[in-house]
Amino acid sequence: MSIPRLHLDEDLREGAEVEAAPGQAHHLGTVLRRGPGDAVRLFNARDGEHEAAIAFLRKDRARFAIGPRRRDPAPEPELRLLVAALKRDPMDWLVEKATELGATRIQPVLTRRTVAERANAQRLSAIARAAAEQCERLSVPAVEEAAPLHRVLDAWDGTKLVVAMERSAAPPLREAVAGLASPLALLVGPEGGFEGAELDDLRRRAFVVPAALGPRILRAETAAVAGLAALQALVGDWTEAPGPDRLRAGATRG
């Protein structure tokens, strides 16, 4: 029986006890059928991952006794994802996969051809947290409220923003990112593509790096996943050999 991994923002110190986050007690007791004394693993980006045990469990409350640290905190390359807001099911799927691929921040944006008018950041944050628990990340990406693209760009901090553009309007991704390094961000537009005025606005901004994602037309969620995977392989943490305590993170799950 696998040991549940749970993300907690609380300080994780060996010998201490901490309260479960909302929803964790129900998940452990009702869904996973665990009880006091059963093992769990607690993690966050600040404190790493610790062995722990359920010290107390009721319907809506739980408390954990923290044991020794099993993984030290480790830095992750900053890789943000900006994506035109999608309908609920594709957006949920994308947030899960972006978390697995190491996105550190997910920003839904509103463009002129966006198919959704909003994105539920609270629900998407819960999806990201569950995905991080499953894929053995130590961090959980921040999921922002949807905002108009121009507003996000106007407030941008200068980080290089790789923009998936039409194939005829941009060089291949490998060529576009040659010489770049973290921090990086990826912007994927809506199903119908960016409008001309939006493309003109993007090209005027010094931090924008136009790139093409191959010879085929991709759905927005496919383009986002493909772009994140390619960036991780070219300039991200896929170029690093995993340490002994991270070997399992490369395994697949059902």
Protein Blocks (a to p, Z undefined) as FASTA:
>chain_A
ZZdddddfbdcdehiacdddehklmmmmmmnopaehiacddddfknopaddddfbdcfkb
ccddddddfbdcddddddddddddddfklmmmmmmmmmmnopabdcddddfklcbfbdcf
klmmmmmmmmmmmnopabdcdddddddfklmmmmpghiacdddddfklcccfklmmgoia
cddddddddfkopafklmmmmmmpmkbccddebjbdcdfklmmmmmmmmmmmmmmmklpc
cdfklmmmmpccZZ
